[in-house]
């Protein structure tokens, strides 16, 4: 595989000086074209240690306008990163639309290191690579142009360069602390690299660059970046939009919401007794989760006026204020809209032992954005898989994910709307959007039923709560949350 990068290719200093200015100019032109689009360019730099990746980063900062480019280096995880799911650190570093991001090290780095040092076997390594494929597909489908560059040098060249650089005091300062270590494990590293490239050289291909000669390396990498950017930014070469295919027949035959018994109620005496019981249990469980480092993500969705806010209030009353955050999700800010729709939710993933409660969530993609046509059919349909992957990654990181849909009838919703409109303490909660959403109840019911069918998984099942009676709904949420957390803490 790497024979193509062991040919001894090089260019002279004169040739580099001749070609670099034109390449510089064309890269700036491509960057300007990018800035007016909804695309993001993400350049991943991988390869053997000592291949000059750091020098290339410096070169790219010379060739591009630095106002539209950012570099993130991923080596050892910080304590903060280590306490979050694996991809949290990469979501944080994701550049906005119209920008260029360089990842010096990436989601490939950790699996490589763990495989080279036998911390994981080939089977686990391949599973992690498949996870990477899913993540890259998610980014690509949202308009991220991923350019994967692999810099290669033969083993003897790596050893000679290391020996030569160690003798030169100035060069010695630029030697990565990983170079010596990887030189000893070079053969195992190449074995892992071959497997990784084979498994992840999909429709987001790898570009293998011979890095023995620095001038050749920089010109070749720059040209690859330019070609890929132009290919994606040229409307003539834009691939045809894929149509979303799905079968809704099963949802139409047995819609999940139809199974919810809205007649369930609680009298005041039973409510107060059960409220005290479950709030007391949740209080103790929350502190126990803190001791054991168990995180909890709770998602609340439901009809307008279904009682999400009052249910959340009863929940957080049982949990110490130091242990939770409530994230109320509305229309995205300009900064949030400039990123993938999941970006703003990744930012609030809780630390171990803490709760994050989402009052509306990432499911807006397949609900309001679908119904209001703020997302295309292709975008909202592929979001089912993207959301399932996101929640699986949370679960894999020992985070308990609980999702509640609060369900009420159209008649009860209208009664609550009228009550809010006539109550000076509550009429601020009723908006024109609430009335407009009510007019589209049938479209929303179809969206909710399909959402449940596609995203109720083993690691994050949906809990459909009868909320016609607010007291019953509150107790049911507290009961389910407490029992699930108790089971997890065993």
Secondary structure, 3 states (H helix, E strand, C coil): CHHHHCCCCCCCHHHHHHHHHHHHHHHHHHHHHHHCCCCEEEEEEEECCCCCHHHHHHHHHHHCCHHHEEEEECCCCCHHHHCCCCCHHHHHCCCCCCCEEEEECCHHHHHHHHHHCCCCCHHHHHHHHHHHHHHHHHHHHCCEEEEEEEEECCHHHHHHHHHHHHHCHHHHCCCCHHHHHHHHCHHHHHHHHHHHHHHHCCCCCEEEEECCCHHHHHHHHHHHHHHHHHHHHCHHHCCCCCCCCCCCHHHHHCCHHHHCCCCCCCCHHHHHHHHHHHHHHHHHHHHHHHHHCCEEEEEEEECCCCCHHHHHHHHHCCCCHHHEEEEECCCCCHHHHCCCCCHHHHCCCCCCCCEEEEECCHHHHHCHHHHCCCCCHHHHHHHHHHHHHHHHHHHHCCEEEEEEEEECCHHHHHHHHHHHHCCCCCHHHCCHHHHHHHHCHHHHHHHHHHHHHHHCCCCCCEEEEECCCHHHHHHHHHHHHHHHHHHHHC
